[in-house]
Each structure stands twice: as C-alpha cells, then as structure tokens.
Amino acid sequence: MASKLLAGAIAQLESLPVSFEDVAEEQADEIESMESAADLEDQQEKDPNYIRLPTTSNKKQKLSEADMERIVAKASENVIVPGTLNEYRQLWDTFVDFCIDLEVTGDVQPENLDTFWRSLPVRLPLWIVSWIMNKADDMDPHTGKPKDPSIPRVTYARAQKMRAAISHKFGREYKLGTQAWTENPLTPGIFSGNPSLSVAVLQYMISLRRRKVRAGEIVTSARAMDEATMKKLWEFNKNFEIEYEIKPNSRKRKQEHPELWAGYKVRHMLQTLYTVSMLCLLRYDEALRIMWSDIVFENSPDGVPIATLNLPFRKTDQTGGTYNSCH
C-alpha cells in the first residue's frame, strides 16, 4: 500500500545521479552536525554542577546500574538547547503523522509507536525521504509528477532541519549515535544504525540541494563562513588588548569578565586557523594537521614577502600529495 502511495519518491530515489564520494561527504557533514550540536560547555559555565552533580556527603554511596543510568541521563538531558529540542520534537510529530496517514504503521496503537520505530523498519529511509519531499520538493512523492505552483515548498535549510530532527531522534533518544544504516549480513532484511545516515537519505539531500540551487535558491550551510563575518572576527580579535595577556587572570575575574576568554595569543592562533581554513577550503581537522615545516617564507621577484603553504595531503586524492595551496 505504502509503496503505491510513494511511487514518486521511489522513482526519484532510483534515478538520482549522485556519486558515492558525494554521499560519503554528505554523511560526514551530517555526523559533524550531530556531534557539534552539543551545548555542554555553555551549560557547564552557567552551572558548574551541571555534569558533576553535588553530593551531600563525602561518604561514597553504592549505586546500582539503573541509578547510574538515571544520573547520566539527567546530566545529559540538555545536550541540545531547549528551543532546538522543542523544534525537533514538533518535526518528529509531523513525521509520525505523515507515516500514519500513509498507513505504514499498520495497526500499531499510539502507545506502541515507540517500540515500532525502535524496531527500525526496512522502509524507514524511504519514509524519511518522502516526508521531506512532501514539504520541500517540486515533485509530489505520491505521483512522481511536479506539484502545482500554488503548493508551498519549504527551503533547503528547513529540509536540513527536518533531517536533523530524525538524526536526533534515532541518534540520541534511541541511542544509535552516528552508526551508518547497514543491513545485517547474517540476517538479510534486518537493518541497524541511524536511518538518517542511510545512502537513500544522503543521496536525496544532495540531489535536493542541487535542484534548489538550480532553481535560484541561495543554499548556505549552517556552518558556512563568509568574508564579511571573517572580517568582523578579525577586527574583534585585533582590538583585544595584549595587556590582558600579561595581567593575572583569576577564576573570579574570568567569571566577572567572560569577554576576556582565551587571551591575546590564543585568539590570534584561532584567527590564523580560521583564515587558512577559509582561504584553502579546508575542514577544521585538516587545518589542524598543518605543521610549521609546511610553511615556507620567501620573496617574489619584485621583493614582495610571500608565505607559501604546502599541504601534505589533497582533498581529492586519498593517497596524499603536496602542492601549493595558497599564497
């Protein structure tokens, strides 16, 4: 029944011209988004006891595994900021309603839906794609034909948020983390992992982004950094007084003046790292691999000082290589 209703979505997935390399990169981006969603440091600064729960006695107490699990869950409950968490829950509810309308949940009662999702149905990635397609795509997932122009479509950024809600539900609440969606080799038809990281979902999101761009939508990554923002960051760090680096910085002073975080040297080190990452189109982990020996200082024929960065790796070559990346 559901397959007939989602004929358009199935046809769309089968015809996606997306390479394996693009899928791998999209998967890495989604995993990075999931891992960077944590807000533990901010919560810890607001409340020092956020993770280290206060004890009423110096005497060690025996804890059962159930108590330990409860305490850890309590200490980790605000990993996602409340506003985002509420939005994820609302989006999850709309996904569940979408699946119920498709009758893919069968006769499962509302109180048993949680168990149903934890069982990881085989067609789960298809339902996720169809749900996003229903809201964001120009194609109708039920018919495979273009939607009427009067039907509103959400932006690609909203589609990303929809996928993030699924990632959060299965990754954090169902504790599947960033495990890829894979079929059990010993039990065909049984899958494990996060369905948001399935090849079907990854391929569709890449295809949707490309089509949104071709249609004229400005698609910007949530982590994208532009020149104007980099300039503001540079001006902010440049105006940081070096004398603050010399003065003693007690814990009390840090609490009273949070704007003095890091210090002069660390700020400029980070600024250099951000600039190199942007100019050379590097991921942050790639920029951290750069060593002093990779930098060569020289002069041009006209006597202009030049700093040449020789990267010991290539973004498109798995075996590495060295080339001049930027000057």
N, C-alpha and C positions, 0 to 999 in steps of 0.2 A: 504494500500500500504506500509506504513512505517513498520507496524507490520511484513509483509512478509520479507521485506528487513532486519529487525533486529531480525530475528528468532534466531540467535545465541546468541544475547545479552539477549533476553527474557529467553531462556533455561538456560543460565548461571546464571541469577538472581534467577530463580526458584529453582536452585539446590545448592545454597550457604549454606554451613553448618556453619553459623555464629550465635552465641548466642546473646540474647538480651542484656546481660551485655557488650559484646564486642561492640555492636552497640552504647550503651549509652556512653561508654568510648571514642569511636571514635568521637561521636558527641560533647562531652565535649572538646576533643582536638581541633576539628575544630573551635568551638566557641572561645576557648582560643587563637587560631592563629589569628582569625579575630579581636579580641579585642586588641591583642598585636601588631597589625600591625601599630597602630597609631604612628606617629612620631612628636607629638605635642611639646614635651619638647625640642627636638633638634631645631625645628623651632623657638620656643619661645626664646631660648638662642641666636640664630642668629639675631632675630629681635624682640625686646620687644613689638613692636606694632603689632605682627603677629595676636594675638587674640584681644587685646584691641586696636581697631582702633583709630588713633589720631583724636581729634576733633579740629575744627578751632575756636571754641568759647565756652566759659563757659556756655552760654545760652542753656538750654535744647531745643532740637528740637523734634517736633512731628513726629513720624514715623508710617507709615502705616504697616500693617502686611506683605504686599508684599516687602516693603523696608527692614523690619527686616529679612525676609526670605532670601533676596538677600545678606545682610551683613553677616548673619550667614553662608551662603553657601560660601561666599568669604573667611571668616575666617577659614573655614574647608576644603578648597579645596586641601590642601597639606597634608592631614592626611596620605596618602601613599606617600612614596618618589617617585620622578618623574620617575626614572628608572624602579621601580617595577610597577608603574601605567601604563607606556607605554607597558610593557610586558603583563600586564593583558588585556589591550585593544587589543593587537595583538592576544592574545589567544582567546578572545571573538569573534573577527572577524573570526577566523578559525572555531570556534564552529558554528557561524551563517552560514558560507559557507557549513559546514558539514550538517546542517539541511536543507539548501536549496537543496543540492544535493539529500537528502533523500525525498525531496518533501513534508516534513511535514508541511511546512509553507503555502502550498496550493497556492492560487492566491494572497497572500498578497504582495503588492508592497513594494519596498525597503523603501520608506518614511513612511510606516505604520508598519514596523517591530517592532519598539519600543513599539507601542501600543499592538502588538501581544504578545510580551514577557511579558509585564506587566499584560496581562490577565491570566497568569500562566496556560498554557495548562496542561491537566491532565497527558499527557505522557512525560512531561518535564524531570522528573528524568531518565526515560528510555533513552532519547536522550543524556543526560549528560553522563550516563554510557557507551553508545555506542560510543560516541565521544572519551572518554578516552580509552576504549577498543580497538578502531581502531588504536590508536597510541602506547599504552603501553602493550597490552595483547598478549599472544601467540595464542589466539583464535580469529578467524575472527567473528566480530559481525553480519555479513550478513549471513554467512553459519553455524556458530557454529562449524566449523572444524579448526584444527590447521593451522596457517599461514605457508607459505613457509619460510624456514630458511633464504632466501635471503632478506625477507622483514624486514627492520629495526624496532626496538622497542625502545621507549624512556624508561628512567629509572623510578623507582618509585618516585624519587624526582621530576622529571618532571611531572609525573602524579599528584602529590600533587599540583604542581604549576597550573596545568590546573584546578583542582578542586577549588583552591583558587581564580582563575580568575572568576569562576562562583559565588563563595561566595561573592566576592567583588561587582560584577555587581548587583546581587539581594539584597545583604545586605546593600550596601552603596548607589549606584546610584538609585536603586529602593526603598530604604529606608525600606527594610523588616528586616534588622538587623539580629539577631540570632534567630528569631522565627522559630520553627520547622515546617516542611512541614506537614500540617494536613488537613483532609477533613472536610468540614463544616457539622456538624451533622444534621443541618436542611435542607441543600441543597446538597444531595449526588451528587458527580461528580464535585463539586466546591472546589478547594483547596486554601489554603493561606499559607504564610510562605516562607522561603528560600528553594528552591528545592535542594540546595547543602547539606542541613541537613536532607534530606529525608532518610528513612530507606533503600531504594533501593541503593542510592549512598553510604551511610555509609557501608552497608554490602559489596558492591562491592570493596570498597577501602581496607577493612580489608582482603578480600579474595585475592585481587591483591598483597597486601604486603606479605602475607604468601607464595603465589606461587613464588613471586620474590625471597624471601629468600631461598626457597627450590631449586630454580634454580641457587643459588650461588651468587646472587646479594647482596651486602652489603647495607642494608637499614638502614639509620640513620636519626633519627628525626632532624628537623631543630633546635630544642631546646635542643638536646642531649648534655650532658657534659661528657667528658671522663676524665680519671685520669691525663693525661698529661696537659690538659687545667687547671684542678683544681690546679695542682702543680704550674703552671706559675702564676695563680691568687694569690696563697698563697705567693709565693716569691715576687710578686709585692707589695702586701699589707704589708708583713713583713718588707720590706725595707722602708716603709713610716716612716719618722722621726716623733717621738712623739712630738718634739718641735713645730711642726706646729700646734698642738692642743692647745698649750699654747699661742702662738702669736695671737694678734688681726687679724682677717681676714675680712677686709673691702670688700665692694662690688667691689671697683675698683681693689683690689688685686685678688679677685676671677675671674674677667674678664681677668686680665693680666696673671693669672696662673690657667687655668682651670684644670691642672693636680692635684691641691690640693683639689679637690672636697671631700665632706663628712667629711674628717678628720680621725684621727687615730682610735678613738673609734668606729665610725660608720662602718669603713672599716672592723674592726675585728669582729664586730657584724654580718655584712653581710657574712663575710667569714665563720663564725661558722654556720650560717643558710644554706649556700650553701653546706658545708661539711656534715651536718646532713641530708639534703635532698638527697644527693647523696648516702651516706652510708646506709640510711634506706629506700631508694626508695620511697621517699615521694614527693607529689606535694608541690609546694611552699605554697599554702594556708593551707595544712596540717601541714607543719613545723611551720607556724606562730601560730598554736594552742597550741604548746608546752609551758608549764609553768615551772617555776623554781621548783615547787613542784614535777614535773615529773622526775626530775634528782636526782639520789642517788649516793653519793660518798662513796666508800668502798675500802677495800683491799682484794686481793686474799689470799689464804692460804700461798703463798710464799711472801706476803708483797708487791705485786705489786699494785699500785693505779689503781682503776677501776672506771670509770664513767658509770653508768647504766641508760639508758633512758627507762622509762616505758611509752609507748604511751597509752593514754586513748581512743584509737579508733583502729579499724582494717580496713585495706584496703579491705578485702573481707567479712566483717561482718557489715551489716547495723545497727545492734543493739549495736555495740561497743564492748569493752573488753580491758583488759590490759595484755600486755606481754612485755618481754624484747626484745627490737628491736635490739640494738647494744651495744657493749662494747668498 
